[in-house]
Amino acid sequence: MNKVIDRKVIKWQTYDLFTLIEPVEMSAGLIKFNLNLDYLKITKEFVVNPYLKF
């Protein structure tokens, strides 16, 4: 279902919560990733209990 957010029509599609910046290594103590801000906006607007604090 299409939605309107910030006067912009968002067509139905899947969204990734994040994308990895660097490959994950078994010995790594740190993971770098980018959060998808569109995913967070949509979750805040349309999910009843998103388990996230905004």
Biopython code that builds the backbone (N, CA, C, O; Angstrom):
import numpy as np
from Bio.PDB.StructureBuilder import StructureBuilder

atoms = [
    (1, "MET", "N", (0.845, -1.165, 0.000)),
    (1, "MET", "CA", (0.000, 0.000, 0.000)),
    (1, "MET", "C", (0.899, 1.239, 0.000)),
    (1, "MET", "O", (1.868, 1.309, 0.755)),
    (2, "ASN", "N", (0.577, 2.198, -0.835)),
    (2, "ASN", "CA", (1.342, 3.440, -0.893)),
    (2, "ASN", "C", (0.985, 4.337, 0.290)),
    (2, "ASN", "O", (-0.149, 4.315, 0.769)),
    (3, "LYS", "N", (1.939, 5.115, 0.755)),
    (3, "LYS", "CA", (1.747, 6.035, 1.875)),
    (3, "LYS", "C", (2.296, 7.405, 1.501)),
    (3, "LYS", "O", (3.108, 7.529, 0.584)),
    (4, "VAL", "N", (1.848, 8.429, 2.215)),
    (4, "VAL", "CA", (2.375, 9.782, 2.018)),
    (4, "VAL", "C", (3.074, 10.201, 3.305)),
    (4, "VAL", "O", (2.478, 10.188, 4.382)),
    (5, "ILE", "N", (4.337, 10.571, 3.179)),
    (5, "ILE", "CA", (5.133, 11.036, 4.317)),
    (5, "ILE", "C", (5.834, 12.318, 3.886)),
    (5, "ILE", "O", (6.478, 12.362, 2.837)),
    (6, "ASP", "N", (5.705, 13.351, 4.695)),
    (6, "ASP", "CA", (6.311, 14.655, 4.374)),
    (6, "ASP", "C", (5.922, 15.110, 2.974)),
    (6, "ASP", "O", (6.766, 15.581, 2.211)),
    (7, "ARG", "N", (4.639, 14.969, 2.636)),
    (7, "ARG", "CA", (4.098, 15.366, 1.322)),
    (7, "ARG", "C", (4.779, 14.635, 0.168)),
    (7, "ARG", "O", (4.795, 15.133, -0.958)),
    (8, "LYS", "N", (5.337, 13.469, 0.439)),
    (8, "LYS", "CA", (6.005, 12.673, -0.589)),
    (8, "LYS", "C", (5.344, 11.301, -0.632)),
    (8, "LYS", "O", (5.205, 10.649, 0.403)),
    (9, "VAL", "N", (4.936, 10.858, -1.814)),
    (9, "VAL", "CA", (4.305, 9.548, -1.954)),
    (9, "VAL", "C", (5.390, 8.471, -1.904)),
    (9, "VAL", "O", (6.354, 8.501, -2.669)),
    (10, "ILE", "N", (5.211, 7.531, -0.997)),
    (10, "ILE", "CA", (6.134, 6.407, -0.858)),
    (10, "ILE", "C", (5.430, 5.173, -1.422)),
    (10, "ILE", "O", (4.446, 4.705, -0.850)),
    (11, "LYS", "N", (5.924, 4.650, -2.527)),
    (11, "LYS", "CA", (5.330, 3.454, -3.101)),
    (11, "LYS", "C", (5.748, 2.246, -2.284)),
    (11, "LYS", "O", (6.846, 2.197, -1.730)),
    (12, "TRP", "N", (4.845, 1.267, -2.223)),
    (12, "TRP", "CA", (5.129, 0.071, -1.438)),
    (12, "TRP", "C", (6.386, -0.592, -1.964)),
    (12, "TRP", "O", (6.547, -0.790, -3.169)),
    (13, "GLN", "N", (7.258, -0.927, -1.058)),
    (13, "GLN", "CA", (8.482, -1.661, -1.364)),
    (13, "GLN", "C", (9.071, -2.142, -0.054)),
    (13, "GLN", "O", (8.629, -1.743, 1.023)),
    (14, "THR", "N", (10.043, -2.977, -0.150)),
    (14, "THR", "CA", (10.724, -3.413, 1.062)),
    (14, "THR", "C", (11.851, -2.424, 1.376)),
    (14, "THR", "O", (12.421, -1.804, 0.478)),
    (15, "TYR", "N", (12.153, -2.294, 2.652)),
    (15, "TYR", "CA", (13.224, -1.411, 3.102)),
    (15, "TYR", "C", (14.152, -2.192, 4.018)),
    (15, "TYR", "O", (13.706, -3.005, 4.827)),
    (16, "ASP", "N", (15.422, -1.940, 3.885)),
    (16, "ASP", "CA", (16.401, -2.505, 4.806)),
    (16, "ASP", "C", (16.581, -1.545, 5.973)),
    (16, "ASP", "O", (16.637, -0.329, 5.786)),
    (17, "LEU", "N", (16.669, -2.094, 7.171)),
    (17, "LEU", "CA", (16.914, -1.266, 8.344)),
    (17, "LEU", "C", (18.301, -0.630, 8.286)),
    (17, "LEU", "O", (18.478, 0.528, 8.665)),
    (18, "PHE", "N", (19.280, -1.395, 7.809)),
    (18, "PHE", "CA", (20.642, -0.862, 7.734)),
    (18, "PHE", "C", (21.411, -1.537, 6.605)),
    (18, "PHE", "O", (20.998, -2.574, 6.085)),
    (19, "THR", "N", (22.539, -0.931, 6.235)),
    (19, "THR", "CA", (23.483, -1.531, 5.299)),
    (19, "THR", "C", (24.855, -1.511, 5.961)),
    (19, "THR", "O", (25.227, -0.541, 6.622)),
    (20, "LEU", "N", (25.588, -2.579, 5.775)),
    (20, "LEU", "CA", (26.930, -2.660, 6.353)),
    (20, "LEU", "C", (27.892, -1.777, 5.569)),
    (20, "LEU", "O", (27.847, -1.731, 4.340)),
    (21, "ILE", "N", (28.762, -1.078, 6.291)),
    (21, "ILE", "CA", (29.775, -0.241, 5.657)),
    (21, "ILE", "C", (31.015, -1.077, 5.370)),
    (21, "ILE", "O", (31.650, -0.928, 4.326)),
    (22, "GLU", "N", (31.351, -1.952, 6.305)),
    (22, "GLU", "CA", (32.521, -2.808, 6.157)),
    (22, "GLU", "C", (32.095, -4.257, 6.328)),
    (22, "GLU", "O", (31.157, -4.540, 7.074)),
    (23, "PRO", "N", (32.765, -5.172, 5.654)),
    (23, "PRO", "CA", (32.437, -6.595, 5.847)),
    (23, "PRO", "C", (32.635, -7.018, 7.297)),
    (23, "PRO", "O", (33.527, -6.520, 7.984)),
    (24, "VAL", "N", (31.805, -7.928, 7.748)),
    (24, "VAL", "CA", (31.891, -8.421, 9.123)),
    (24, "VAL", "C", (32.934, -9.528, 9.174)),
    (24, "VAL", "O", (32.899, -10.468, 8.380)),
    (25, "GLU", "N", (33.866, -9.404, 10.124)),
    (25, "GLU", "CA", (34.890, -10.434, 10.325)),
    (25, "GLU", "C", (34.626, -11.115, 11.649)),
    (25, "GLU", "O", (34.168, -10.482, 12.600)),
    (26, "MET", "N", (34.910, -12.387, 11.712)),
    (26, "MET", "CA", (34.653, -13.157, 12.930)),
    (26, "MET", "C", (35.396, -12.580, 14.133)),
    (26, "MET", "O", (34.885, -12.634, 15.252)),
    (27, "SER", "N", (36.590, -12.030, 13.924)),
    (27, "SER", "CA", (37.395, -11.527, 15.040)),
    (27, "SER", "C", (37.137, -10.048, 15.329)),
    (27, "SER", "O", (37.723, -9.492, 16.257)),
    (28, "ALA", "N", (36.291, -9.423, 14.567)),
    (28, "ALA", "CA", (36.061, -7.980, 14.718)),
    (28, "ALA", "C", (35.248, -7.692, 15.982)),
    (28, "ALA", "O", (34.293, -8.403, 16.295)),
    (29, "GLY", "N", (35.638, -6.653, 16.692)),
    (29, "GLY", "CA", (34.894, -6.232, 17.864)),
    (29, "GLY", "C", (33.982, -5.059, 17.556)),
    (29, "GLY", "O", (33.343, -4.511, 18.454)),
    (30, "LEU", "N", (33.918, -4.673, 16.295)),
    (30, "LEU", "CA", (33.173, -3.492, 15.886)),
    (30, "LEU", "C", (32.501, -3.745, 14.534)),
    (30, "LEU", "O", (33.111, -4.308, 13.625)),
    (31, "ILE", "N", (31.257, -3.332, 14.414)),
    (31, "ILE", "CA", (30.540, -3.430, 13.146)),
    (31, "ILE", "C", (30.088, -2.021, 12.773)),
    (31, "ILE", "O", (29.459, -1.339, 13.582)),
    (32, "LYS", "N", (30.401, -1.580, 11.560)),
    (32, "LYS", "CA", (29.986, -0.269, 11.094)),
    (32, "LYS", "C", (28.840, -0.442, 10.108)),
    (32, "LYS", "O", (28.906, -1.274, 9.203)),
    (33, "PHE", "N", (27.782, 0.357, 10.295)),
    (33, "PHE", "CA", (26.641, 0.283, 9.396)),
    (33, "PHE", "C", (25.962, 1.640, 9.288)),
    (33, "PHE", "O", (26.149, 2.509, 10.139)),
    (34, "ASN", "N", (25.179, 1.810, 8.240)),
    (34, "ASN", "CA", (24.353, 3.008, 8.038)),
    (34, "ASN", "C", (22.904, 2.640, 8.275)),
    (34, "ASN", "O", (22.411, 1.666, 7.708)),
    (35, "LEU", "N", (22.208, 3.414, 9.113)),
    (35, "LEU", "CA", (20.775, 3.223, 9.310)),
    (35, "LEU", "C", (20.024, 3.871, 8.155)),
    (35, "LEU", "O", (20.417, 4.929, 7.665)),
    (36, "ASN", "N", (18.952, 3.236, 7.729)),
    (36, "ASN", "CA", (18.103, 3.770, 6.677)),
    (36, "ASN", "C", (17.056, 4.681, 7.328)),
    (36, "ASN", "O", (16.149, 4.201, 8.007)),
    (37, "LEU", "N", (17.184, 5.981, 7.122)),
    (37, "LEU", "CA", (16.286, 6.943, 7.763)),
    (37, "LEU", "C", (14.848, 6.814, 7.254)),
    (37, "LEU", "O", (13.907, 7.069, 8.006)),
    (38, "ASP", "N", (14.666, 6.423, 5.997)),
    (38, "ASP", "CA", (13.314, 6.192, 5.484)),
    (38, "ASP", "C", (12.634, 5.066, 6.254)),
    (38, "ASP", "O", (11.447, 5.157, 6.571)),
    (39, "TYR", "N", (13.373, 4.016, 6.554)),
    (39, "TYR", "CA", (12.825, 2.898, 7.322)),
    (39, "TYR", "C", (12.357, 3.385, 8.696)),
    (39, "TYR", "O", (11.280, 3.012, 9.161)),
    (40, "LEU", "N", (13.168, 4.215, 9.335)),
    (40, "LEU", "CA", (12.809, 4.719, 10.658)),
    (40, "LEU", "C", (11.577, 5.623, 10.602)),
    (40, "LEU", "O", (10.718, 5.542, 11.480)),
    (41, "LYS", "N", (11.477, 6.480, 9.589)),
    (41, "LYS", "CA", (10.301, 7.350, 9.446)),
    (41, "LYS", "C", (9.031, 6.524, 9.252)),
    (41, "LYS", "O", (8.003, 6.784, 9.877)),
    (42, "ILE", "N", (9.121, 5.534, 8.384)),
    (42, "ILE", "CA", (7.954, 4.695, 8.097)),
    (42, "ILE", "C", (7.565, 3.893, 9.330)),
    (42, "ILE", "O", (6.379, 3.760, 9.631)),
    (43, "THR", "N", (8.532, 3.365, 10.034)),
    (43, "THR", "CA", (8.254, 2.603, 11.250)),
    (43, "THR", "C", (7.573, 3.474, 12.289)),
    (43, "THR", "O", (6.590, 3.058, 12.904)),
    (44, "LYS", "N", (8.086, 4.676, 12.487)),
    (44, "LYS", "CA", (7.505, 5.595, 13.470)),
    (44, "LYS", "C", (6.069, 5.946, 13.110)),
    (44, "LYS", "O", (5.207, 6.031, 13.985)),
    (45, "GLU", "N", (5.812, 6.150, 11.825)),
    (45, "GLU", "CA", (4.507, 6.609, 11.365)),
    (45, "GLU", "C", (3.453, 5.513, 11.328)),
    (45, "GLU", "O", (2.289, 5.770, 11.635)),
    (46, "PHE", "N", (3.838, 4.292, 10.958)),
    (46, "PHE", "CA", (2.836, 3.293, 10.607)),
    (46, "PHE", "C", (2.855, 2.003, 11.421)),
    (46, "PHE", "O", (1.960, 1.174, 11.256)),
    (47, "VAL", "N", (3.830, 1.807, 12.280)),
    (47, "VAL", "CA", (3.893, 0.567, 13.062)),
    (47, "VAL", "C", (3.334, 0.869, 14.467)),
    (47, "VAL", "O", (3.740, 1.835, 15.113)),
    (48, "VAL", "N", (2.411, 0.033, 14.917)),
    (48, "VAL", "CA", (1.739, 0.278, 16.190)),
    (48, "VAL", "C", (2.718, 0.256, 17.365)),
    (48, "VAL", "O", (2.690, 1.152, 18.209)),
    (49, "ASN", "N", (3.572, -0.749, 17.425)),
    (49, "ASN", "CA", (4.553, -0.865, 18.512)),
    (49, "ASN", "C", (5.913, -1.187, 17.884)),
    (49, "ASN", "O", (6.277, -2.359, 17.788)),
    (50, "PRO", "N", (6.657, -0.188, 17.462)),
    (50, "PRO", "CA", (7.874, -0.435, 16.689)),
    (50, "PRO", "C", (9.079, -0.899, 17.496)),
    (50, "PRO", "O", (10.112, -1.215, 16.905)),
    (51, "TYR", "N", (8.989, -0.954, 18.824)),
    (51, "TYR", "CA", (10.108, -1.339, 19.684)),
    (51, "TYR", "C", (11.283, -0.374, 19.561)),
    (51, "TYR", "O", (12.408, -0.721, 19.922)),
    (52, "LEU", "N", (11.035, 0.824, 19.059)),
    (52, "LEU", "CA", (12.072, 1.835, 18.932)),
    (52, "LEU", "C", (11.594, 3.109, 19.602)),
    (52, "LEU", "O", (10.418, 3.462, 19.508)),
    (53, "LYS", "N", (12.502, 3.803, 20.280)),
    (53, "LYS", "CA", (12.177, 5.113, 20.855)),
    (53, "LYS", "C", (12.683, 6.171, 19.899)),
    (53, "LYS", "O", (13.828, 6.111, 19.452)),
    (54, "PHE", "N", (11.837, 7.141, 19.580)),
    (54, "PHE", "CA", (12.232, 8.197, 18.657)),
    (54, "PHE", "C", (12.327, 9.508, 19.391)),
    (54, "PHE", "O", (12.649, 10.531, 18.787)),
]
sb = StructureBuilder()
sb.init_structure("model")
sb.init_model(0)
sb.init_chain("A")
sb.init_seg("    ")
for serial, (resi, resn, name, xyz) in enumerate(atoms, 1):
    if name == "N":
        sb.init_residue(resn, " ", resi, " ")
    sb.init_atom(name, np.array(xyz, "f"), 0.0, 1.0, " ", f" {name:<3s}", serial, name[0])
structure = sb.get_structure()
